[in-house]
């Protein structure tokens, strides 16, 4: 029986932190409550 691989979850308090977390290999990124989505991302 194979064990599930843990997911790497990283915090992102800014767009720069978000991009750095993804570039570093994060499987998921959380921004917390009240996070704002940049207008360019709304239609993506």
Wavefront OBJ file of the C-alpha trace (Angstrom):
o trace
v 0.000 0.000 0.000
v 1.420 3.379 -1.033
v 1.394 6.268 1.374
v -0.033 9.547 0.089
v 2.515 12.243 -0.664
v 2.092 15.289 1.611
v 1.046 18.527 -0.052
v 3.279 21.576 0.310
v 1.096 24.533 1.368
v 2.718 27.974 1.465
v 1.483 31.338 2.785
v 1.374 34.335 0.460
v 0.882 37.821 1.860
v 1.627 39.537 -1.439
v 1.735 38.855 -5.162
v 5.535 38.546 -4.970
v 5.209 35.917 -2.232
v 2.614 34.062 -4.305
v 4.879 33.891 -7.349
v 7.875 32.900 -5.205
v 5.902 30.074 -3.550
v 4.772 28.689 -6.916
v 8.282 29.015 -8.363
v 9.640 27.126 -5.347
v 7.277 24.228 -5.998
v 4.323 24.837 -3.684
v 1.340 22.619 -4.502
v -1.063 25.148 -2.990
v -0.889 28.706 -1.692
v -3.162 30.367 0.851
v -3.724 34.094 1.145
v -5.965 34.334 4.206
v -9.195 36.212 4.684
v -9.683 39.573 3.069
v -7.214 38.921 0.278
v -7.704 41.009 -2.821
v -7.543 39.520 -6.291
v -5.724 41.694 -8.832
v -8.011 42.801 -11.703
v -5.825 40.986 -14.264
v -6.502 37.647 -12.520
v -10.306 37.972 -12.370
v -10.848 36.928 -15.986
v -8.052 34.358 -16.103
l 1 2 3 4 5 6 7 8 9 10 11 12 13 14 15 16 17 18 19 20 21 22 23 24 25 26 27 28 29 30 31 32 33 34 35 36 37 38 39 40 41 42 43 44
